[in-house]
Amino acid sequence: MTPGGPLETDPRFWVLSEALASYAGDGNDPLVLGGGYVQAAVALVLRAKDPLELLLIKRATSERDPWSGHMALPGGRRDESDPDLLVTAKRETLEETGVDLQRDGRPLGRIEDVAPSSPRLPKLTISPFVFGVPAHIEARVASREVERVCWVSVADLRAPATRSEVEIPLPGGPQSFPSFHVIGEHVWGLTYRILERFLEVYGGGTATQPIGTWPGLGNAE
């Protein structure tokens, strides 16, 4: 992005980058971690509309996908060719949604890693990265692994009326999980946990002082 552009003067993104600054982390950990865990990354892509919008995908139905049909964030496993997890998040977002974060995005920071709690799911550590993109950016279904892409208002995610529960059939019987109910879909599980933490960190995203350019971020990567 060009220094001084609209993303760099949007006070909401400046506030968010400051709030995320304490979650530096190390994106250069080995591909296979202790206990057989493999690295993955997802992108929280925020579009500079008023209010801010977040990009979600619905995963296509597939017997090979443990998250088949779920609402999710764009992302996936780190390839051996990925120098770090930030690159993984950018690459997967482009492959799944056509959004080029290398060209059009601004990295704002990251949230602490999460991992599946169920022993039935793959042993992954998932690193969530937050990006800002201009208001004109559009997303599309760019992979057979994706059924649908959509933008959801962050204000709607914060609204109490959006909080819900979803009942999931499990081998031991159906179980209810907390969810966000948006655009006719339930967002639950790992994605729910990531968004919960994001909303805690974001805290509303308002700023009263005039903002110039973001300190210490340099050119987009």
PASEBA-1860 file (N, C-alpha, C; in nm, 3 decimals):
! residues 221
1> MTPGGPLE> 0.084/-0.119/0.000/0.000/0.000/0.000/0.087/0.124/0.000 ~ 0.038/0.231/-0.060/0.112/0.356/-0.065/0.110/0.423/0.071 ~ 0.229/0.465/0.129/0.229/0.533/0.257/0.139/0.655/0.252 ~ 0.061/0.676/0.359/-0.029/0.789/0.364/-0.163/0.763/0.299 ~ -0.186/0.640/0.250/-0.311/0.605/0.185/-0.424/0.594/0.285 ~ -0.547/0.562/0.237/-0.664/0.561/0.326/-0.655/0.461/0.439 ~ -0.592/0.346/0.418/-0.579/0.251/0.527/-0.493/0.306/0.639 ~ -0.390/0.382/0.603/-0.296/0.429/0.703/-0.350/0.548/0.783
9> TDPRFWVL> -0.457/0.611/0.734/-0.515/0.724/0.806/-0.648/0.688/0.871 ~ -0.692/0.563/0.857/-0.817/0.521/0.920/-0.792/0.498/1.069 ~ -0.852/0.578/1.157/-0.823/0.565/1.301/-0.860/0.430/1.357 ~ -0.958/0.363/1.299/-0.997/0.232/1.350/-0.885/0.131/1.333 ~ -0.816/0.135/1.220/-0.706/0.043/1.197/-0.586/0.079/1.283 ~ -0.565/0.207/1.305/-0.453/0.249/1.391/-0.476/0.197/1.533 ~ -0.597/0.215/1.585/-0.629/0.168/1.720/-0.612/0.017/1.730 ~ -0.659/-0.054/1.629/-0.651/-0.200/1.631/-0.506/-0.246/1.625
17> SEALASYA> -0.423/-0.183/1.543/-0.283/-0.223/1.536/-0.213/-0.200/1.668 ~ -0.249/-0.094/1.738/-0.193/-0.069/1.872/-0.238/-0.175/1.971 ~ -0.365/-0.213/1.964/-0.418/-0.313/2.057/-0.356/-0.450/2.034 ~ -0.318/-0.480/1.910/-0.262/-0.610/1.877/-0.111/-0.615/1.895 ~ -0.050/-0.504/1.927/0.097/-0.497/1.930/0.159/-0.591/2.032 ~ 0.085/-0.627/2.136/0.141/-0.713/2.241/0.143/-0.860/2.202 ~ 0.081/-0.894/2.087/0.075/-1.034/2.044/0.171/-1.057/1.928 ~ 0.299/-1.039/1.955/0.398/-1.048/1.848/0.410/-1.190/1.796
25> GDGNDPLV> 0.440/-1.285/1.886/0.453/-1.424/1.844/0.573/-1.444/1.753 ~ 0.596/-1.566/1.715/0.706/-1.602/1.627/0.651/-1.685/1.513 ~ 0.646/-1.625/1.393/0.593/-1.694/1.277/0.691/-1.789/1.213 ~ 0.813/-1.799/1.267/0.916/-1.880/1.203/0.942/-2.010/1.279 ~ 0.849/-2.055/1.359/0.863/-2.183/1.426/0.872/-2.295/1.322 ~ 0.927/-2.409/1.359/0.935/-2.520/1.263/0.797/-2.565/1.218 ~ 0.791/-2.623/1.098/0.663/-2.664/1.042/0.592/-2.767/1.128 ~ 0.667/-2.859/1.187/0.610/-2.959/1.276/0.656/-2.928/1.418
33> LGGGYVQA> 0.562/-2.904/1.506/0.593/-2.864/1.642/0.595/-2.985/1.734 ~ 0.622/-2.963/1.862/0.622/-3.070/1.959/0.487/-3.139/1.966 ~ 0.491/-3.272/1.987/0.368/-3.348/1.995/0.304/-3.374/1.861 ~ 0.377/-3.348/1.752/0.323/-3.374/1.619/0.233/-3.267/1.564 ~ 0.222/-3.152/1.633/0.136/-3.044/1.586/0.197/-2.977/1.463 ~ 0.112/-2.945/1.366/0.152/-2.878/1.243/0.097/-2.736/1.244 ~ 0.169/-2.644/1.181/0.127/-2.505/1.180/0.025/-2.476/1.071 ~ -0.066/-2.386/1.103/-0.160/-2.331/1.006/-0.183/-2.184/1.040
41> AVALVLRA> -0.240/-2.111/0.946/-0.268/-1.969/0.969/-0.400/-1.932/0.904 ~ -0.470/-1.837/0.965/-0.593/-1.782/0.908/-0.582/-1.630/0.905 ~ -0.666/-1.569/0.821/-0.666/-1.423/0.807/-0.800/-1.365/0.850 ~ -0.795/-1.267/0.939/-0.911/-1.185/0.969/-0.898/-1.060/0.882 ~ -0.972/-1.057/0.772/-0.962/-0.949/0.674/-1.072/-0.849/0.701 ~ -1.034/-0.726/0.737/-1.129/-0.622/0.771/-1.137/-0.520/0.657 ~ -1.257/-0.500/0.605/-1.277/-0.406/0.495/-1.320/-0.271/0.550 ~ -1.260/-0.164/0.499/-1.275/-0.030/0.557/-1.408/0.036/0.518
49> KDPLELLL> -1.516/-0.037/0.543/-1.649/0.020/0.529/-1.688/0.083/0.662 ~ -1.805/0.145/0.666/-1.857/0.200/0.791/-1.993/0.138/0.817 ~ -2.003/0.040/0.911/-1.897/-0.010/0.999/-1.803/-0.107/0.927 ~ -1.693/-0.141/0.995/-1.598/-0.237/0.941/-1.667/-0.369/0.908 ~ -1.615/-0.436/0.804/-1.669/-0.566/0.765/-1.558/-0.670/0.769 ~ -1.596/-0.792/0.807/-1.503/-0.904/0.818/-1.535/-1.008/0.712 ~ -1.431/-1.061/0.649/-1.448/-1.163/0.546/-1.458/-1.302/0.607 ~ -1.567/-1.373/0.574/-1.585/-1.512/0.615/-1.605/-1.598/0.491
57> IKRATSER> -1.573/-1.725/0.504/-1.601/-1.821/0.398/-1.686/-1.934/0.455 ~ -1.760/-2.001/0.366/-1.824/-2.127/0.403/-1.751/-2.237/0.328 ~ -1.698/-2.332/0.403/-1.621/-2.439/0.342/-1.712/-2.534/0.266 ~ -1.664/-2.580/0.152/-1.742/-2.672/0.071/-1.758/-2.806/0.143 ~ -1.863/-2.878/0.108/-1.886/-3.010/0.167/-1.788/-3.111/0.108 ~ -1.714/-3.177/0.196/-1.614/-3.274/0.153/-1.590/-3.374/0.264 ~ -1.588/-3.502/0.230/-1.563/-3.606/0.330/-1.420/-3.598/0.384 ~ -1.330/-3.539/0.307/-1.190/-3.531/0.349/-1.162/-3.412/0.440
65> DPWSGHMA> -1.258/-3.320/0.452/-1.238/-3.198/0.530/-1.306/-3.212/0.665 ~ -1.229/-3.210/0.776/-1.292/-3.222/0.909/-1.380/-3.102/0.944 ~ -1.363/-2.991/0.871/-1.446/-2.873/0.893/-1.541/-2.852/0.775 ~ -1.581/-2.960/0.713/-1.669/-2.957/0.596/-1.797/-2.879/0.624 ~ -1.829/-2.783/0.538/-1.953/-2.708/0.550/-1.954/-2.601/0.657 ~ -1.844/-2.584/0.730/-1.842/-2.486/0.838/-1.817/-2.345/0.785 ~ -1.865/-2.246/0.858/-1.824/-2.108/0.838/-1.684/-2.092/0.898 ~ -1.598/-2.020/0.829/-1.458/-2.015/0.870/-1.394/-1.885/0.823
73> LPGGRRDE> -1.270/-1.868/0.863/-1.183/-1.762/0.812/-1.097/-1.821/0.702 ~ -1.063/-1.743/0.599/-0.972/-1.797/0.498/-0.838/-1.834/0.561 ~ -0.784/-1.948/0.519/-0.656/-1.992/0.575/-0.634/-2.139/0.552 ~ -0.521/-2.188/0.602/-0.488/-2.328/0.585/-0.351/-2.360/0.639 ~ -0.303/-2.479/0.606/-0.174/-2.525/0.658/-0.057/-2.453/0.591 ~ 0.049/-2.439/0.668/0.171/-2.378/0.616/0.242/-2.474/0.522 ~ 0.274/-2.427/0.402/0.353/-2.505/0.308/0.501/-2.495/0.343 ~ 0.576/-2.596/0.302/0.720/-2.592/0.325/0.785/-2.472/0.258
81> SDPDLLVT> 0.725/-2.423/0.149/0.780/-2.308/0.077/0.746/-2.175/0.143 ~ 0.655/-2.174/0.242/0.618/-2.049/0.309/0.727/-2.010/0.409 ~ 0.791/-1.895/0.393/0.896/-1.856/0.487/0.845/-1.830/0.628 ~ 0.720/-1.790/0.642/0.661/-1.769/0.774/0.510/-1.780/0.763 ~ 0.444/-1.770/0.878/0.299/-1.789/0.882/0.221/-1.670/0.826 ~ 0.280/-1.552/0.828/0.216/-1.437/0.765/0.199/-1.463/0.616 ~ 0.300/-1.520/0.554/0.292/-1.556/0.413/0.184/-1.663/0.391 ~ 0.176/-1.759/0.484/0.071/-1.862/0.474/-0.067/-1.798/0.472
89> AKRETLEE> -0.092/-1.705/0.563/-0.223/-1.640/0.569/-0.254/-1.565/0.440 ~ -0.155/-1.495/0.386/-0.177/-1.421/0.261/-0.202/-1.516/0.144 ~ -0.120/-1.620/0.135/-0.133/-1.714/0.022/-0.268/-1.784/0.024 ~ -0.308/-1.835/0.140/-0.434/-1.907/0.150/-0.553/-1.815/0.121 ~ -0.547/-1.691/0.166/-0.656/-1.597/0.140/-0.670/-1.570/-0.009 ~ -0.558/-1.554/-0.079/-0.563/-1.533/-0.224/-0.617/-1.657/-0.294 ~ -0.571/-1.775/-0.254/-0.614/-1.899/-0.320/-0.762/-1.927/-0.297 ~ -0.815/-1.889/-0.182/-0.954/-1.923/-0.149/-1.054/-1.816/-0.187
97> TGVDLQRD> -1.013/-1.687/-0.181/-1.109/-1.577/-0.198/-1.071/-1.477/-0.306 ~ -0.952/-1.488/-0.364/-0.908/-1.392/-0.464/-0.864/-1.258/-0.407 ~ -0.866/-1.241/-0.276/-0.822/-1.116/-0.214/-0.669/-1.120/-0.200 ~ -0.601/-1.024/-0.263/-0.455/-1.021/-0.265/-0.405/-0.932/-0.151 ~ -0.376/-0.993/-0.038/-0.332/-0.917/0.078/-0.190/-0.863/0.062 ~ -0.110/-0.927/-0.022/0.023/-0.876/-0.049/0.015/-0.740/-0.120 ~ -0.080/-0.727/-0.211/-0.094/-0.604/-0.288/-0.185/-0.502/-0.221 ~ -0.298/-0.549/-0.166/-0.404/-0.458/-0.121/-0.421/-0.452/0.029
105> GRPLGRIE> -0.352/-0.537/0.104/-0.376/-0.544/0.248/-0.268/-0.478/0.330 ~ -0.303/-0.448/0.452/-0.209/-0.396/0.550/-0.214/-0.485/0.673 ~ -0.104/-0.554/0.709/-0.105/-0.635/0.830/-0.117/-0.547/0.953 ~ -0.212/-0.580/1.040/-0.237/-0.501/1.162/-0.180/-0.568/1.286 ~ -0.157/-0.698/1.281/-0.108/-0.770/1.398/-0.163/-0.910/1.399 ~ -0.148/-0.976/1.511/-0.196/-1.113/1.524/-0.255/-1.137/1.661 ~ -0.333/-1.244/1.669/-0.393/-1.288/1.794/-0.324/-1.417/1.836 ~ -0.329/-1.450/1.964/-0.261/-1.570/2.010/-0.314/-1.695/1.939
113> DVAPSSPR> -0.227/-1.793/1.925/-0.260/-1.916/1.854/-0.372/-1.993/1.925 ~ -0.445/-2.070/1.846/-0.546/-2.161/1.899/-0.519/-2.300/1.842 ~ -0.579/-2.399/1.904/-0.566/-2.537/1.857/-0.698/-2.609/1.882 ~ -0.732/-2.706/1.798/-0.855/-2.783/1.822/-0.849/-2.852/1.958 ~ -0.962/-2.853/2.027/-0.967/-2.918/2.158/-1.012/-3.063/2.148 ~ -1.073/-3.101/2.034/-1.122/-3.237/2.018/-1.012/-3.329/1.966 ~ -0.996/-3.447/2.025/-0.896/-3.542/1.976/-0.931/-3.598/1.839 ~ -1.054/-3.578/1.793/-1.094/-3.627/1.661/-1.044/-3.537/1.548
121> LPKLTISP> -0.999/-3.417/1.582/-0.957/-3.321/1.480/-0.806/-3.325/1.460 ~ -0.756/-3.277/1.345/-0.612/-3.276/1.320/-0.536/-3.197/1.426 ~ -0.410/-3.236/1.449/-0.326/-3.169/1.549/-0.261/-3.048/1.483 ~ -0.328/-2.934/1.498/-0.283/-2.809/1.437/-0.268/-2.701/1.542 ~ -0.174/-2.612/1.522/-0.175/-2.483/1.590/-0.207/-2.379/1.483 ~ -0.306/-2.296/1.510/-0.356/-2.201/1.411/-0.324/-2.060/1.457 ~ -0.252/-1.987/1.373/-0.212/-1.849/1.403/-0.303/-1.753/1.327 ~ -0.382/-1.671/1.397/-0.471/-1.575/1.331/-0.401/-1.440/1.310
129> FVFGVPAH> -0.399/-1.393/1.186/-0.342/-1.263/1.150/-0.454/-1.169/1.107 ~ -0.441/-1.042/1.146/-0.544/-0.942/1.116/-0.490/-0.847/1.008 ~ -0.574/-0.820/0.908/-0.537/-0.733/0.797/-0.646/-0.629/0.774 ~ -0.608/-0.513/0.727/-0.702/-0.415/0.678/-0.694/-0.407/0.527 ~ -0.810/-0.391/0.461/-0.814/-0.372/0.316/-0.907/-0.255/0.286 ~ -0.887/-0.189/0.169/-0.973/-0.076/0.134/-1.119/-0.116/0.116 ~ -1.205/-0.015/0.117/-1.350/-0.039/0.110/-1.393/-0.100/-0.022 ~ -1.316/-0.079/-0.130/-1.359/-0.126/-0.262/-1.325/-0.272/-0.288
137> IEARVASR> -1.249/-0.336/-0.199/-1.205/-0.474/-0.223/-1.324/-0.570/-0.224 ~ -1.326/-0.659/-0.324/-1.430/-0.761/-0.332/-1.365/-0.899/-0.319 ~ -1.442/-0.996/-0.272/-1.396/-1.134/-0.260/-1.483/-1.222/-0.350 ~ -1.428/-1.338/-0.387/-1.502/-1.432/-0.471/-1.463/-1.574/-0.431 ~ -1.542/-1.669/-0.471/-1.507/-1.810/-0.451/-1.397/-1.843/-0.552 ~ -1.276/-1.872/-0.502/-1.161/-1.894/-0.589/-1.104/-2.035/-0.575 ~ -1.170/-2.121/-0.498/-1.120/-2.256/-0.473/-1.236/-2.352/-0.462 ~ -1.215/-2.475/-0.505/-1.319/-2.577/-0.490/-1.343/-2.612/-0.344
145> EVERVCWV> -1.252/-2.569/-0.255/-1.269/-2.595/-0.113/-1.366/-2.497/-0.047 ~ -1.409/-2.395/-0.122/-1.495/-2.290/-0.068/-1.629/-2.291/-0.141 ~ -1.737/-2.288/-0.065/-1.871/-2.283/-0.124/-1.921/-2.140/-0.138 ~ -1.881/-2.053/-0.044/-1.939/-1.919/-0.039/-1.842/-1.824/0.030 ~ -1.839/-1.698/-0.012/-1.766/-1.594/0.060/-1.865/-1.485/0.097 ~ -1.842/-1.418/0.208/-1.934/-1.312/0.251/-1.862/-1.215/0.343 ~ -1.912/-1.092/0.344/-1.863/-0.989/0.435/-1.967/-0.969/0.545 ~ -1.922/-0.968/0.669/-2.012/-0.954/0.784/-1.970/-0.831/0.862
153> SVADLRAP> -2.067/-0.750/0.899/-2.040/-0.631/0.978/-1.984/-0.669/1.115 ~ -1.873/-0.604/1.153/-1.818/-0.627/1.287/-1.918/-0.580/1.393 ~ -1.996/-0.475/1.362/-2.099/-0.429/1.455/-2.203/-0.538/1.479 ~ -2.237/-0.613/1.375/-2.332/-0.723/1.393/-2.273/-0.833/1.481 ~ -2.145/-0.863/1.463/-2.081/-0.964/1.548/-2.082/-0.922/1.694 ~ -2.073/-0.793/1.719/-2.071/-0.743/1.856/-2.210/-0.736/1.918 ~ -2.315/-0.739/1.836/-2.451/-0.721/1.886/-2.496/-0.841/1.970 ~ -2.557/-0.818/2.087/-2.604/-0.930/2.170/-2.700/-1.022/2.097
161> ATRSEVEI> -2.779/-0.968/2.005/-2.878/-1.051/1.935/-2.812/-1.154/1.844 ~ -2.686/-1.133/1.812/-2.614/-1.226/1.725/-2.568/-1.350/1.801 ~ -2.555/-1.339/1.934/-2.507/-1.453/2.014/-2.613/-1.562/2.016 ~ -2.568/-1.685/1.993/-2.662/-1.795/1.982/-2.593/-1.925/2.024 ~ -2.659/-2.035/1.997/-2.602/-2.169/2.016/-2.638/-2.255/1.897 ~ -2.554/-2.352/1.870/-2.582/-2.446/1.762/-2.564/-2.588/1.817 ~ -2.655/-2.677/1.781/-2.647/-2.815/1.826/-2.579/-2.899/1.718 ~ -2.471/-2.968/1.758/-2.390/-3.046/1.666/-2.401/-3.194/1.701
169> PLPGGPQS> -2.433/-3.279/1.602/-2.436/-3.424/1.629/-2.295/-3.479/1.647 ~ -2.271/-3.546/1.758/-2.141/-3.605/1.788/-2.160/-3.753/1.820 ~ -2.051/-3.832/1.815/-2.064/-3.975/1.844/-2.131/-4.006/1.978 ~ -2.108/-3.921/2.078/-2.168/-3.943/2.209/-2.305/-3.881/2.224 ~ -2.358/-3.825/2.116/-2.487/-3.758/2.122/-2.474/-3.611/2.086 ~ -2.584/-3.544/2.055/-2.578/-3.403/2.017/-2.528/-3.316/2.132 ~ -2.454/-3.211/2.095/-2.399/-3.119/2.194/-2.415/-2.976/2.144 ~ -2.446/-2.884/2.235/-2.464/-2.743/2.198/-2.334/-2.666/2.217
177> FPSFHVIG> -2.307/-2.575/2.123/-2.188/-2.491/2.129/-2.228/-2.345/2.109 ~ -2.157/-2.252/2.173/-2.185/-2.110/2.149/-2.152/-2.073/2.005 ~ -2.225/-1.976/1.951/-2.203/-1.937/1.812/-2.241/-1.792/1.791 ~ -2.195/-1.738/1.677/-2.249/-1.615/1.622/-2.345/-1.655/1.511 ~ -2.468/-1.603/1.516/-2.565/-1.635/1.412/-2.575/-1.514/1.320 ~ -2.510/-1.524/1.203/-2.507/-1.415/1.106/-2.533/-1.470/0.967 ~ -2.590/-1.386/0.881/-2.621/-1.419/0.742/-2.682/-1.559/0.729 ~ -2.765/-1.596/0.824/-2.832/-1.724/0.820/-2.745/-1.844/0.851
185> EHVWGLTY> -2.625/-1.821/0.906/-2.530/-1.928/0.935/-2.483/-1.917/1.081 ~ -2.443/-2.031/1.137/-2.381/-2.032/1.269/-2.229/-2.039/1.254 ~ -2.161/-1.947/1.319/-2.014/-1.946/1.324/-1.976/-1.997/1.461 ~ -1.914/-2.115/1.468/-1.889/-2.177/1.598/-1.750/-2.242/1.596 ~ -1.715/-2.310/1.704/-1.590/-2.383/1.711/-1.467/-2.294/1.712 ~ -1.363/-2.334/1.639/-1.238/-2.259/1.637/-1.258/-2.116/1.588 ~ -1.340/-2.099/1.484/-1.362/-1.964/1.431/-1.432/-1.877/1.534 ~ -1.527/-1.934/1.606/-1.593/-1.859/1.714/-1.491/-1.816/1.818
193> RILERFLE> -1.402/-1.906/1.858/-1.302/-1.873/1.960/-1.210/-1.761/1.913 ~ -1.169/-1.765/1.786/-1.082/-1.661/1.732/-1.155/-1.526/1.728 ~ -1.280/-1.527/1.683/-1.355/-1.402/1.674/-1.387/-1.346/1.812 ~ -1.413/-1.432/1.909/-1.435/-1.386/2.046/-1.312/-1.308/2.095 ~ -1.195/-1.365/2.072/-1.073/-1.298/2.118/-1.050/-1.169/2.041 ~ -1.077/-1.171/1.911/-1.062/-1.049/1.832/-1.151/-0.938/1.885 ~ -1.276/-0.970/1.915/-1.368/-0.868/1.964/-1.325/-0.816/2.101 ~ -1.266/-0.901/2.184/-1.214/-0.856/2.313/-1.100/-0.756/2.293
201> VYGGGTAT> -1.011/-0.787/2.199/-0.896/-0.699/2.174/-0.941/-0.570/2.107 ~ -1.033/-0.581/2.013/-1.076/-0.465/1.936/-1.146/-0.364/2.025 ~ -1.238/-0.409/2.104/-1.302/-0.322/2.203/-1.378/-0.205/2.146 ~ -1.419/-0.210/2.020/-1.500/-0.103/1.964/-1.430/-0.025/1.856 ~ -1.298/-0.010/1.868/-1.221/0.051/1.761/-1.253/0.196/1.733 ~ -1.261/0.281/1.837/-1.284/0.422/1.815/-1.160/0.500/1.854 ~ -1.143/0.618/1.794/-1.031/0.705/1.826/-1.074/0.848/1.806 ~ -1.032/0.937/1.895/-1.073/1.076/1.885/-0.962/1.166/1.833
209> QPIGTWPG> -0.835/1.124/1.845/-0.726/1.208/1.800/-0.703/1.190/1.651 ~ -0.657/1.296/1.579/-0.625/1.279/1.438/-0.508/1.184/1.421 ~ -0.515/1.099/1.318/-0.414/0.998/1.295/-0.341/1.028/1.166 ~ -0.209/1.020/1.169/-0.132/1.034/1.047/-0.107/0.899/0.986 ~ 0.017/0.853/0.984/0.047/0.719/0.937/0.080/0.631/1.055 ~ 0.067/0.500/1.039/0.090/0.407/1.148/0.239/0.398/1.177 ~ 0.277/0.405/1.302/0.418/0.396/1.334/0.471/0.254/1.324 ~ 0.591/0.242/1.267/0.665/0.117/1.277/0.618/0.003/1.191
217> LGNAE> 0.529/0.027/1.092/0.479/-0.083/1.012/0.547/-0.094/0.877 ~ 0.603/0.017/0.826/0.673/0.011/0.699/0.581/-0.026/0.583 ~ 0.638/-0.081/0.476/0.559/-0.119/0.360/0.488/-0.250/0.385 ~ 0.376/-0.266/0.317/0.298/-0.390/0.334/0.379/-0.509/0.285 ~ 0.361/-0.621/0.355/0.432/-0.744/0.318/0.330/-0.854/0.301
END
